[in-house]
């Protein structure tokens, strides 16, 4: 049982390392996310509504901002 857990931990570590971003890319993505969150709040202020069109509008603005920042949304 311990061998299985050990192999599972090694496999999980390998997967995480293979899919993780480099530190510089991660910082750039984090900065883009913060910037885009601020852009969304400025362009589509929270009106207290939770309608589908409101959420879609916010998502569209965020995705456009991320693409303009050179990041995948």
C-alpha positions in Angstrom: 0.0 0.0 0.0 2.8 2.4 0.8 4.4 1.8 -2.6 1.2 2.7 -4.4 0.9 5.9 -2.4 4.6 6.7 -3.1 4.1 6.1 -6.9 0.9 8.1 -6.9 2.7 11.0 -5.2 5.6 10.9 -7.7 3.1 10.8 -10.7 1.2 13.7 -9.3 4.4 15.7 -8.8 5.4 15.0 -12.4 2.0 16.1 -13.7 2.1 19.3 -11.7 5.6 20.1 -12.9 4.7 19.4 -16.5 1.7 21.7 -16.5 3.0 24.5 -14.3 4.2 27.8 -15.7 7.6 29.2 -15.3 7.9 31.7 -12.5 8.3 34.6 -14.9 5.3 33.5 -17.0 3.3 33.0 -13.8 4.0 36.5 -12.6 3.1 37.9 -16.0 -0.2 36.0 -16.0 -1.0 37.0 -12.4 -0.4 40.7 -13.3 -2.6 40.4 -16.4 -5.4 38.8 -14.3 -5.2 41.6 -11.7 -5.2 44.2 -14.5 -8.2 42.6 -16.3 -10.1 42.2 -13.1 -9.7 46.0 -12.6 -10.7 46.7 -16.2 -13.9 44.6 -15.7 -14.9 46.5 -12.6 -14.3 49.8 -14.3 -16.1 49.0 -17.6 -18.9 46.8 -16.2 -19.6 48.1 -12.7 -21.3 45.8 -10.2 -24.9 46.8 -10.3 -26.0 44.1 -7.9 -27.6 42.2 -10.7 -26.9 38.6 -11.4 -28.5 38.3 -14.8 -27.0 36.1 -17.5 -26.4 39.0 -19.9 -24.6 40.9 -17.1 -22.3 37.9 -16.4 -21.7 37.4 -20.1 -20.8 41.0 -20.6 -18.3 40.8 -17.7 -16.8 37.6 -19.1 -16.4 39.0 -22.6 -14.6 42.1 -21.3 -12.3 39.9 -19.2 -11.5 37.6 -22.1 -10.8 40.5 -24.4 -8.5 42.0 -21.8 -6.6 38.8 -21.3 -6.1 38.3 -25.1 -4.9 41.9 -25.4 -2.4 41.2 -22.6 -1.1 38.2 -24.6 -2.5 35.6 -22.2 -5.0 32.7 -22.7 -8.3 33.6 -21.1 
